[in-house]
């Protein structure tokens, strides 16, 4: 990894893609976060996957390949065992006689290639792809070959469920290695989880209906149906998930929440489980928490320049309150965690209170809320304040008592970071006052209020330019001066759809609205000014709204206008 990283850094520097010194920092970040160097380069915007493949292919004098368009032959998979493909980070593409065409991310590792030649007994013809694309293709194709959903359903027997707690995989077991001796229910749940992780899904929904069970995935914020299962499997699947999450199998009338961890490939992934009684049984939702997707650098979040300046300014203050608002799944936790990592140092005492602890951070004291044991947000916060903290992260402000303690902590020399559920930044003020906080306390304690949404990123492989009349753009919210601004290219695109993305979108990015609590805004809050007037004042002082942030990203070709209209309200 290190040698290949250095080689790739040199290739990028020669191609003028990296400035001196930047490559070392990115390489160190990839190693510390245990992520592929190519993944970090793509996320930082240094180059796209296709550009990286092209540069590596040119340097090694080996042709590139797009694995997403590959039509696979069964015999090819048999030529390279799955454990060999996984351990060496390769994928077999084709086989003619004793020559195997194999996709590699690192064509410069001669020793590894010699090992594969010895294991397979064949000569190798190399093609180049990225490590992430190889891992996605390998997980999908080997898994499909080893066990199909239809095959699992055919082998299902009501009398042989095998749901003993002994069957549960312990932490450290690789979930991608599905054993033939596993029961059909175990295989099905494992396959469901594997497919979701390979496809980059954020949530799995298992929904019971009168005559069937529907499994849906949330990918890039949109729901899509993954499979339909027979009704007779419903209770067995739910029981299996309850065992994995250490929940009560006998309890079917109350909601339950749990979590578990699985090792998939080289990564340990956490799953948060919620089970809710509905008309036709119990609905189960998994939230997939992959810590490798957590931004290690606050600047990697991709906020607008003004929003990033506001956020960094607030993080640098010695005391006060920073609030990030938005609905569930809008990326609030990621934004707060990035701030925690930015602020954390050996010189300060930083403590978090969360329900549950989503991502475990090295060197940070994280307190999991446990209401059954009497440890609530407010109770934990009181205890933390007795331990001389400098910075406190509150997972969520849910009630008046927690809000009052958080505000008092912000007023007495502590930096407090937390979340609320509101639509935009200005309405957070009304929400806090409605929860019983005095307007003077709101104005005095709060440094910055942020509102966040996630927008879908257009697929770079298939997005199509679109020409929209100026009048229509002005009606959407663009300003007259935007058309003359050199920093706003006004190159608009629309989604198309291709094998890489299916629906024209691939990945998501954050939109952040930031409202600084300036002296004029504070005075208006204390005087009881109308919310519209507060927003108008904040806008006059340079606040970027969610709609404005979205339009700027659309003008740069990152997303479509349809997506911005779907995710944000007009100003």
Secondary structure, 3 states (H helix, E strand, C coil): CHHHHHHHHHHHHHCCCCCCCHHHHHHHHHHHCCCCHHHHHHHCCCCCHHHHHHHHHHHHCCCECCHHHCCCCHHHHHHCCHHHHHHHCEEEEEEECCEEEEEECCCCCHHHHHHHHHHHCCEEEEEECCHHHHHHHHHHHHHHHHCCHHHHHHCCCCCCCCCCHHHCCCCCCECCCCCCCCCHHHHHHHHHHHHHHHCCCCEEEEEECCCEEEEEEEECCEEEEEEEEEHHHHHHHHHHHHHHCCCCCCCCCCCEEEEEEEEECCEEEEEEEEEEEECCEEEEEEEEECHHHCCCCHHHHCCCHHHHHHHHHHHCCCCEEEEEECCCCCCHHHHHHHHHHHHCCCCCCEEEEECCCCCCCCCCEEEECEHHHCECHHHHHHHHHCCCCCEEEECCCCCHHHHHHHHHHHHCCCEEEEEECCCCHHHHHHHHHHCCCCHHHHHHHEEEEEEEEEEEEECCCCCEECCCCHHHHHHHCCCHHHHHCCCCCCCCEECCCCCCCCCCEEEEEEEEEEEECCHHHHHHHHCCCCHHHHHHHHHHCCCCCHHHHHHHHHHCCCCCHHHHHHHCCCC
